[in-house]
């Protein structure tokens, strides 16, 4: 559903955008989470990212 960002020819997939943000904004950027109201896995991913942020200097 929301796995594509931007418009052609600059369109990126979720993973491509995540990789680009990691490259451009490391170490501040800790990751993206794919939210789905039908699934609950995103909640654990969010908790993990928050924990990783707490560990950053």
PyMOL CGO cylinders between C-alpha atoms (Angstrom):
from pymol import cmd
from pymol.cgo import CYLINDER

trace = [
    CYLINDER, 0.00, 0.00, 0.00, 2.58, 2.58, 1.08, 0.3, 1, 1, 1, 1, 1, 1,
    CYLINDER, 2.58, 2.58, 1.08, 5.63, 0.76, -0.15, 0.3, 1, 1, 1, 1, 1, 1,
    CYLINDER, 5.63, 0.76, -0.15, 6.50, 3.32, -2.82, 0.3, 1, 1, 1, 1, 1, 1,
    CYLINDER, 6.50, 3.32, -2.82, 7.60, 6.89, -2.17, 0.3, 1, 1, 1, 1, 1, 1,
    CYLINDER, 7.60, 6.89, -2.17, 7.92, 9.76, -4.62, 0.3, 1, 1, 1, 1, 1, 1,
    CYLINDER, 7.92, 9.76, -4.62, 7.08, 9.89, -8.29, 0.3, 1, 1, 1, 1, 1, 1,
    CYLINDER, 7.08, 9.89, -8.29, 8.85, 8.34, -11.25, 0.3, 1, 1, 1, 1, 1, 1,
    CYLINDER, 8.85, 8.34, -11.25, 11.65, 8.58, -12.19, 0.3, 1, 1, 1, 1, 1, 1,
    CYLINDER, 11.65, 8.58, -12.19, 12.72, 9.28, -8.59, 0.3, 1, 1, 1, 1, 1, 1,
    CYLINDER, 12.72, 9.28, -8.59, 10.38, 6.76, -7.00, 0.3, 1, 1, 1, 1, 1, 1,
    CYLINDER, 10.38, 6.76, -7.00, 11.84, 4.63, -4.20, 0.3, 1, 1, 1, 1, 1, 1,
    CYLINDER, 11.84, 4.63, -4.20, 10.67, 1.46, -2.49, 0.3, 1, 1, 1, 1, 1, 1,
    CYLINDER, 10.67, 1.46, -2.49, 10.37, 1.30, 1.28, 0.3, 1, 1, 1, 1, 1, 1,
    CYLINDER, 10.37, 1.30, 1.28, 13.72, -0.52, 1.52, 0.3, 1, 1, 1, 1, 1, 1,
    CYLINDER, 13.72, -0.52, 1.52, 15.49, 1.82, -0.89, 0.3, 1, 1, 1, 1, 1, 1,
    CYLINDER, 15.49, 1.82, -0.89, 14.31, 4.87, 1.05, 0.3, 1, 1, 1, 1, 1, 1,
    CYLINDER, 14.31, 4.87, 1.05, 15.38, 3.25, 4.33, 0.3, 1, 1, 1, 1, 1, 1,
    CYLINDER, 15.38, 3.25, 4.33, 18.85, 2.54, 2.91, 0.3, 1, 1, 1, 1, 1, 1,
    CYLINDER, 18.85, 2.54, 2.91, 19.17, 6.08, 1.55, 0.3, 1, 1, 1, 1, 1, 1,
    CYLINDER, 19.17, 6.08, 1.55, 18.18, 7.62, 4.88, 0.3, 1, 1, 1, 1, 1, 1,
    CYLINDER, 18.18, 7.62, 4.88, 20.65, 5.37, 6.74, 0.3, 1, 1, 1, 1, 1, 1,
    CYLINDER, 20.65, 5.37, 6.74, 23.41, 6.51, 4.42, 0.3, 1, 1, 1, 1, 1, 1,
    CYLINDER, 23.41, 6.51, 4.42, 22.58, 10.20, 4.53, 0.3, 1, 1, 1, 1, 1, 1,
    CYLINDER, 22.58, 10.20, 4.53, 21.62, 10.61, 8.19, 0.3, 1, 1, 1, 1, 1, 1,
    CYLINDER, 21.62, 10.61, 8.19, 23.55, 8.01, 10.17, 0.3, 1, 1, 1, 1, 1, 1,
    CYLINDER, 23.55, 8.01, 10.17, 23.89, 7.84, 13.15, 0.3, 1, 1, 1, 1, 1, 1,
    CYLINDER, 23.89, 7.84, 13.15, 20.84, 10.04, 13.85, 0.3, 1, 1, 1, 1, 1, 1,
    CYLINDER, 20.84, 10.04, 13.85, 18.52, 7.97, 11.68, 0.3, 1, 1, 1, 1, 1, 1,
    CYLINDER, 18.52, 7.97, 11.68, 17.66, 4.67, 13.35, 0.3, 1, 1, 1, 1, 1, 1,
    CYLINDER, 17.66, 4.67, 13.35, 15.19, 3.18, 10.89, 0.3, 1, 1, 1, 1, 1, 1,
    CYLINDER, 15.19, 3.18, 10.89, 11.74, 3.09, 9.35, 0.3, 1, 1, 1, 1, 1, 1,
    CYLINDER, 11.74, 3.09, 9.35, 8.75, 1.11, 10.47, 0.3, 1, 1, 1, 1, 1, 1,
    CYLINDER, 8.75, 1.11, 10.47, 6.06, -0.15, 8.14, 0.3, 1, 1, 1, 1, 1, 1,
    CYLINDER, 6.06, -0.15, 8.14, 2.76, 0.47, 9.93, 0.3, 1, 1, 1, 1, 1, 1,
    CYLINDER, 2.76, 0.47, 9.93, -0.14, -1.85, 9.27, 0.3, 1, 1, 1, 1, 1, 1,
    CYLINDER, -0.14, -1.85, 9.27, -3.39, -1.64, 11.21, 0.3, 1, 1, 1, 1, 1, 1,
    CYLINDER, -3.39, -1.64, 11.21, -3.99, -5.30, 10.33, 0.3, 1, 1, 1, 1, 1, 1,
    CYLINDER, -3.99, -5.30, 10.33, -0.76, -6.51, 11.95, 0.3, 1, 1, 1, 1, 1, 1,
    CYLINDER, -0.76, -6.51, 11.95, 0.94, -5.88, 15.25, 0.3, 1, 1, 1, 1, 1, 1,
    CYLINDER, 0.94, -5.88, 15.25, 4.60, -6.53, 14.39, 0.3, 1, 1, 1, 1, 1, 1,
    CYLINDER, 4.60, -6.53, 14.39, 5.19, -2.80, 13.86, 0.3, 1, 1, 1, 1, 1, 1,
    CYLINDER, 5.19, -2.80, 13.86, 4.68, -2.23, 17.59, 0.3, 1, 1, 1, 1, 1, 1,
    CYLINDER, 4.68, -2.23, 17.59, 7.65, -4.41, 18.49, 0.3, 1, 1, 1, 1, 1, 1,
    CYLINDER, 7.65, -4.41, 18.49, 9.74, -2.78, 15.77, 0.3, 1, 1, 1, 1, 1, 1,
    CYLINDER, 9.74, -2.78, 15.77, 8.91, 0.65, 17.23, 0.3, 1, 1, 1, 1, 1, 1,
    CYLINDER, 8.91, 0.65, 17.23, 9.87, -0.48, 20.73, 0.3, 1, 1, 1, 1, 1, 1,
    CYLINDER, 9.87, -0.48, 20.73, 13.18, -1.83, 19.38, 0.3, 1, 1, 1, 1, 1, 1,
    CYLINDER, 13.18, -1.83, 19.38, 13.96, 1.44, 17.59, 0.3, 1, 1, 1, 1, 1, 1,
    CYLINDER, 13.96, 1.44, 17.59, 13.19, 3.45, 20.71, 0.3, 1, 1, 1, 1, 1, 1,
    CYLINDER, 13.19, 3.45, 20.71, 15.50, 1.22, 22.73, 0.3, 1, 1, 1, 1, 1, 1,
    CYLINDER, 15.50, 1.22, 22.73, 18.25, 1.68, 20.13, 0.3, 1, 1, 1, 1, 1, 1,
    CYLINDER, 18.25, 1.68, 20.13, 17.78, 5.45, 20.37, 0.3, 1, 1, 1, 1, 1, 1,
    CYLINDER, 17.78, 5.45, 20.37, 18.25, 5.31, 24.13, 0.3, 1, 1, 1, 1, 1, 1,
    CYLINDER, 18.25, 5.31, 24.13, 21.61, 3.58, 23.60, 0.3, 1, 1, 1, 1, 1, 1,
    CYLINDER, 21.61, 3.58, 23.60, 22.89, 6.27, 21.22, 0.3, 1, 1, 1, 1, 1, 1,
    CYLINDER, 22.89, 6.27, 21.22, 25.30, 8.82, 22.67, 0.3, 1, 1, 1, 1, 1, 1,
]
cmd.load_cgo(trace, "trace")
